[in-house]
Amino acid sequence: MTDQPAQDEIMYLLKDRKRPFKVYVSPRDREMIKQLAKEARLSVSDYLRLLGLGHAPKNTFDQAAILQLVKLHSDQGRLGGLLKLWLTSKPNEGASKSEVRQLLRQVEQCQKDLQSLVKQL
């Protein structure tokens, strides 16, 4: 669950933009800050404001990757379930060998996609 007062406070902090704050950084630090803000899906200004006020922005990249993994896992489960149903309930009926091979290729592709996403984490 989310802590609603903390969320409200964060939203207030993000909307109160009356005075600029100048910060000196090296080119390397600047690029790193930009990248971290992008990963958190925040502007650089919002990212630095939250950090400066003691709030840790969440990295949404990991959340997006996890959601993709969950979807792939579900897809693979459905494909496996269909294959099992066909093989156990109606052997030599229904789908042709070529359709079964196509289904197996889809399962293999799903496994490759899953492996690729895991490597990104």
N, C-alpha and C positions, 0 to 999 in steps of 0.2 A: 504494500500500500504506500501511497505518497503522503507526505506530511503537508497538508494543505496550507497552514500558515507559512511554512518555509517556501512553498511554491509561490504564494501571493507576494511574499517579501522579495523573492527573486524577480518576479514580473515587475514590481515597483522599481527595483534597482535598474532594470533594463530600460524602463521607459523614462526615467528622470535624467534628461540630457540637457542640462543648462550650461555647464562649464567644461571646456576641454581641459585635458590633463596631458602635458607633454612628457614623453619618456624617451630617453636616449638609449639606443641599442646598436649593436654591431650589425652589419649586413647578414651575418650568419644567424644571429639571434632573431632578427626580423623575419627571416624566411621560416625559421622554426616556429615562431609564434603564429605566423600566418597559417602554416600547415596544421598546427594543433587546433587553431580556431576553426579551420575548415572541417577537420575531423569531428569537432564538436557541433558543427553546423551553426556556428555563431559568427558574427562579425568580429574583427580583431578587437574593436572597442568593447563589445559586450563580453568577449572572452577575458580581456585584461581586467575589466571592471569586476567580473565575478571572482576572478582569482584574487584580486587586490582586496576584496571584501570577505575573503575566507571561504568562498563557495567553490567547490570543485566541479567544473563542467563535466558532464557525462560524455564519453566518447561514443558517438552514435554509430561509428563504423562497425564496432563489435556487435552492437544490437542488430544492425541490418544484416550482417553476416549470419548471425544466429537465426534470424527469421528465415533467411534463405535455406539454411540447413534444415530447419524444421519442415519447410515446404518440400524440399527434396526427399526428406525421410518419409513424409506422408505419401508422396507420389510413388516412391519405391515400394512402400507397403501395399498400396493399391495394386500396382503391377504384379507384385509377387502373389497377392491374394487371388487375382484373376487367373494367373497361371496355375496356381495350386488347384483352384476350383475346376478348371478345365481338365487338368491331368487326372484328378481323382474321381470326378463325377461322370465324365463322358469320355473315356479313352477312345481314341479313333473316331470321335464324332465332333461335330461343330467346327472348330477352327482347323484349318489345314496346317501342315508342317511349316509352310512358308509364313503363315500368320504367327505361329508359335516362335519361329526364328526371329521375326520382326519384333515381337514382344520381348524376347531375350536381348535383342540389340538395344531396345529402349531401356531395359533394366541396366545393362552394361553402361550405357551413356549416362544414366542417372548416377551410377556409382562413380564414374569419372568426374562428373560435375561436383559431386559431394567431396571427393578427394581434393579437387582443385580449391574448393571453398575452405576446407580444413587447412590446407597449406597456407592460405592467406591469413589465417588467424595466427 
